[in-house]
Amino acid sequence: MQNKALTAFVIEKIEDMKGRDIITLDIAEKSDFADYMIVASGNSSRHVKSIAQSLITDCRAEGVEPLGVEGNDIGEWALVDFGDVVIHLMTDETRDKYQLEQLWE
């Protein structure tokens, strides 16, 4: 799956799981580790973990394996790394605290 197609697929799946405030950042010119970063919020730690697990399952069903998953045990901030597309799922409190989007704009 190409980067743009994977990005669109991931966004659709996050929306299906009722993820909120989805932001897509094109970081290809600023980074050598990924082309796109997706940041989204979940309503609770359990919701963040559920979205992350669903993304992993749905992408695997499409033949796309994550390179890594971090933070899904706690759920305040889960990172799912698909290589050129990296997804950050956070609770509102964690997202407000770290303001990840501001670092890449």
C-alpha positions as CSV (number, residue, x, y, z in Angstrom):
1,M,0.0,0.0,0.0
2,Q,1.4,3.4,-1.0
3,N,2.0,6.1,1.6
4,K,-1.0,8.3,0.6
5,A,-3.3,5.3,0.4
6,L,-2.1,4.0,3.8
7,T,-2.6,7.4,5.3
8,A,-6.1,7.6,4.0
9,F,-6.8,4.1,5.2
10,V,-5.5,4.8,8.7
11,I,-7.6,8.1,8.9
12,E,-10.7,6.2,7.9
13,K,-10.1,3.5,10.5
14,I,-9.5,6.1,13.2
15,E,-12.7,7.9,12.3
16,D,-14.5,4.5,12.4
17,M,-13.3,4.0,15.9
18,K,-14.5,7.6,16.9
19,G,-11.1,9.0,17.2
20,R,-11.1,12.8,17.3
21,D,-9.1,15.9,16.2
22,I,-7.3,14.0,13.5
23,I,-4.3,15.9,12.1
24,T,-2.2,14.7,9.2
25,L,1.3,16.2,8.9
26,D,3.4,15.9,5.8
27,I,6.9,15.7,7.3
28,A,8.7,14.3,4.3
29,E,10.8,17.5,3.9
30,K,11.5,17.7,7.6
31,S,12.3,14.1,8.5
32,D,14.2,11.1,7.1
33,F,12.3,8.5,9.2
34,A,8.7,9.1,7.8
35,D,6.7,10.9,5.2
36,Y,3.5,11.4,7.2
37,M,2.6,11.7,10.8
38,I,-1.0,11.3,12.0
39,V,-2.0,12.6,15.4
40,A,-5.4,11.8,16.9
41,S,-7.2,11.9,20.2
42,G,-9.1,9.2,22.1
43,N,-11.6,9.8,24.9
44,S,-9.8,7.7,27.5
45,S,-6.7,5.4,27.9
46,R,-8.9,2.5,27.0
47,H,-10.2,4.2,23.9
48,V,-6.6,5.0,22.8
49,K,-5.6,1.4,23.3
50,S,-8.6,0.2,21.4
51,I,-8.0,2.5,18.4
52,A,-4.3,1.4,18.2
53,Q,-5.2,-2.3,18.4
54,S,-7.9,-1.9,15.7
55,L,-5.4,-0.1,13.4
56,I,-2.9,-2.9,13.8
57,T,-5.5,-5.6,13.1
58,D,-7.0,-3.7,10.1
59,C,-3.7,-2.9,8.5
60,R,-2.5,-6.5,9.0
61,A,-5.6,-7.7,7.2
62,E,-4.5,-5.5,4.3
63,G,-1.0,-6.9,4.4
64,V,0.7,-4.0,6.1
65,E,2.7,-5.0,9.2
66,P,3.6,-2.4,11.8
67,L,7.3,-1.9,12.3
68,G,6.7,-1.1,16.0
69,V,4.1,-0.3,18.6
70,E,4.9,1.7,21.7
71,G,2.8,2.8,24.7
72,N,-0.2,0.7,24.0
73,D,0.1,-1.0,27.4
74,I,-0.6,2.3,29.3
75,G,-2.8,3.9,26.7
76,E,-2.1,7.6,27.4
77,W,0.0,7.8,24.2
78,A,0.2,5.0,21.7
79,L,2.6,5.1,18.7
80,V,2.0,2.8,15.8
81,D,4.9,2.9,13.3
82,F,4.2,1.7,9.7
83,G,7.5,3.0,8.4
84,D,6.7,6.1,6.2
85,V,3.4,6.6,8.2
86,V,3.6,7.1,11.9
87,I,0.5,7.4,14.1
88,H,0.3,9.0,17.5
89,L,-2.9,8.3,19.5
90,M,-3.3,10.3,22.7
91,T,-5.7,11.2,25.5
92,D,-6.6,14.9,25.5
93,E,-4.4,15.6,28.5
94,T,-1.4,14.0,27.0
95,R,-1.9,15.7,23.7
96,D,-2.3,19.1,25.4
97,K,0.8,18.5,27.5
98,Y,3.2,17.6,24.6
99,Q,1.7,19.6,21.7
100,L,3.3,17.3,19.2
101,E,1.8,19.0,16.2
102,Q,3.5,22.2,17.1
103,L,6.9,20.6,16.8
104,W,6.4,19.7,13.2
105,E,4.5,22.7,11.8
